Amino acid sequence: FLFRLFPLREHGMNWCAKPLTCQEIQAFRKSKEVMDRFIRAYKLMLGFYGIKLVNEETGELERAENWHERFENLNRFSHNNLRITRILKCLGEMGYEDYQVHLVKFFLTETLVEETLPSVKRSALDYFLFTVRSKEKRRELIHYAWQHFRPQSSFVWGPRDKLQKYK
């Protein structure tokens, strides 16, 4: 199901699903109908995770009304982390790099600042962060994570000397 909604150029857990080609990605990106369906699928999955897309132009997110119940599910079942990684990668493939940034920052905030998703913390740091295509945005997110990670001395996702100098 998820591999059909969020296809990638790589094999996932379902080896029956064929990876996308670059030509298919370009065709998808040129089709308004396909991209509208993609955004609807994204909103559907966000709702499943207790997240709401508040601005389709920017990708800005906030907690949905059902966030508490859905966050319990995210904390209980780690297989959702693989699905979120897939969604993040697909966002990049489909040209929604800003959406990637907002979704990763949402999870960093909920794991490191709000501490509502402790079971997602490791995936957010090890996988979600590194799906962000923009090197500059990825650096900003790593810096944000470092600022909120405790204890800061145990942060291993970037060189401490560069993180301290980052502006």
C-alpha positions, -999 to 999 in steps of 0.1 A, spaced: 0 0 0 25 26 11 50 18 -17 22 26 -42 15 59 -25 51 69 -20 72 52 -47 110 55 -46 139 48 -70 151 21 -46 138 -12 -33 120 -11 0 107 -38 23 84 -51 -5 106 -66 -31 76 -70 -55 74 -32 -58 95 -20 -87 117 11 -81 108 42 -100 129 54 -129 140 90 -133 117 93 -164 87 81 -143 95 107 -116 97 135 -142 63 123 -157 47 123 -122 61 158 -114 46 172 -147 11 158 -140 -11 180 -119 -35 151 -113 -7 129 -100 8 156 -78 -27 164 -64 -31 128 -55 3 127 -39 -5 156 -16 -38 140 -7 -19 108 2 6 128 22 -22 145 41 -38 111 47 -6 97 62 0 128 83 -35 124 98 -27 88 106 3 100 125 -15 129 143 -1 157 122 -19 183 101 -6 201 70 -16 237 76 0 253 46 3 235 12 25 263 -2 52 260 25 46 225 40 41 239 75 28 214 100 11 213 134 -3 187 157 -37 174 146 -66 172 170 -60 134 174 -23 139 181 -22 124 216 -38 91 205 -17 89 173 16 97 191 9 68 214 7 46 183 40 60 170 57 54 203 44 18 205 51 6 169 85 13 155 76 1 120 60 35 114 95 50 114 104 31 82 72 44 66 80 80 76 115 76 62 100 64 29 76 93 29 104 117 35 125 102 6 95 104 -17 89 140 -8 124 147 -21 119 127 -53 87 145 -60 102 180 -56 88 187 -21 121 194 -4 105 222 18 79 196 30 108 173 40 123 201 61 91 208 79 84 171 86 119 165 99 118 196 121 83 186 134 98 152 145 129 168 160 107 192 180 84 165 192 113 142 202 139 166 215 119 197 227 84 185 236 96 149 244 63 135 232 78 109 208 107 92 227 105 61 205 109 81 173 140 101 185 166 77 172 150 74 138 146 112 136 183 116 142 197 86 123 174 85 93 149 114 90 175 141 91 195 126 63 167 123 39 167 161 35 182 169 1 193 204 7 227 204 23 221 238 38 187 229 52 201 196 66 229 215 83 203 239 99 183 209 111 214 192 125 222 224 143 186 226 157 189 190 169 222 197 185 208 228 203 180 207 219 198 173 224 206 164 260 233 158 270 247 179 243 282 163 248 266 130 235 255 144 202 272 124 174 254 137 143 278 165 135 312 178 145 310 197 178 334 224 167 314 232 135 281 231 154 294 256 179 304 280 151 273 275 130 252 306 123 
